[in-house]
Amino acid sequence: MANLLHDLDENRDHYSRVLEQKPSLYYERFDQDLLEKQPLTKELVDKAFERLFPHKAGRLLDVGCGNAFYYPLLSRHANEIQGIDVCGPMIDEAKEAIAERGLNHCHVQEASALDLPFDDESMDVVFSWDFLHHVPDVPKTISEITRVLRPGGRYIALEPNIMNVSIAWYHFRRRSEWRLFLQNQFSIPRKLRNDFDVMVHYDNTIISFLNDRTWYIWKAADVLTSIPPFHFLSFRYFIDAVKRG
C-alpha cells in the first residue's frame, strides 16, 4: 500500500509540475490572483479566518504554505507569519507575491514539517490548510508541531472531509491525494490527543469550483449541513487543538 502513496519527494515533484505546467488545478487552487478573480471564494476564506482567529495571534507558523496565495487575508490575523513548504518553486512564487503586496511581517522558506527550522516553544499558533493528509509521517510531523508550540498554543488544521461524497470522489481520482483515505478525521485527532486538548468541527469553506453558477449548490449544501447530523457531510473538517502544559 505504501508504494501507492506519494512520499515526500513525490509530493515535492507533483507540486513543482503543477506550478511549471499550470494545469487547471493551478488556477483552481493556487493562482496568486484567485481571491481577486473569485470574490465568493474570497468572502468564504475571509470569514473562515475570522472564525478561526477571533483574537490576533502573535507568531504564527503556517506548515505546507504552498505559494501563500491566501496571505493577504491570513496576514491580518497574526503579528508575524512564518511559512514553510517542501516545494521550492512554490516558495519562490510565495516570496515574490509577499514582496509585491508589501506583507513585511510574512516570511517563507523551503523546509519540511518533519524537521522544522524553529526553536522549541517559539510559536503561538501553528496553522495548516489541506496539509495533514499529504504528509508521509503524521506522528513525526505532530511531534515537531508540538515541539515548536508554546504551552497553551493552538494548532489549527483545515482538512477535506472524507465523508462528503464529492470530496471523496475528487481525492479518489488523484493518486497525489490518496493519503486522505488513511489520514482523516478518524485517525489524525487520536495522534494529537497525547499532548493536546482536541476539538473537531465541520465547515464548508472551499476554494475550488465556486462561482456564480455553483454558488446556489454550495448554499444549499451549507444549509443542509447546518442541521445535525448532516454536519458530518460538510466539505471540510477542522481541528482546533490546544497544547497542554
HELIX and SHEET records of a PDB file:
HELIX    1   1 ALA A    2  LEU A    4  5                                   3    
HELIX    2   2 LEU A    8  GLN A   21  1                                  14    
HELIX    3   3 SER A   24  ARG A   29  1                                   6    
HELIX    4   4 LEU A   34  LYS A   37  1                                   4    
HELIX    5   5 PRO A   39  LEU A   52  1                                  14    
HELIX    6   6 TYR A   71  LEU A   74  1                                   4    
HELIX    7   7 SER A   75  HIS A   77  5                                   3    
HELIX    8   8 GLY A   88  GLU A  100  1                                  13    
HELIX    9   9 VAL A  138  VAL A  148  1                                  11    
HELIX   10  10 VAL A  165  PHE A  172  1                                   8    
HELIX   11  11 ARG A  175  PHE A  181  5                                   7    
HELIX   12  12 ILE A  188  LEU A  192  1                                   5    
HELIX   13  13 TRP A  215  LEU A  224  1                                  10    
HELIX   14  14 PHE A  230  LEU A  233  5                                   4    
SHEET    1   A 7 CYS A 106  GLU A 110  0                                        
SHEET    2   A 7 ALA A  78  ASP A  85  1                                        
SHEET    3   A 7 ALA A  57  VAL A  63  1                                        
SHEET    4   A 7 MET A 123  TRP A 129  1                                        
SHEET    5   A 7 LEU A 149  PRO A 160  1                                        
SHEET    6   A 7 ARG A 236  LYS A 243 -1                                        
SHEET    7   A 7 PHE A 196  ASP A 203 -1                                        
END                                                                             
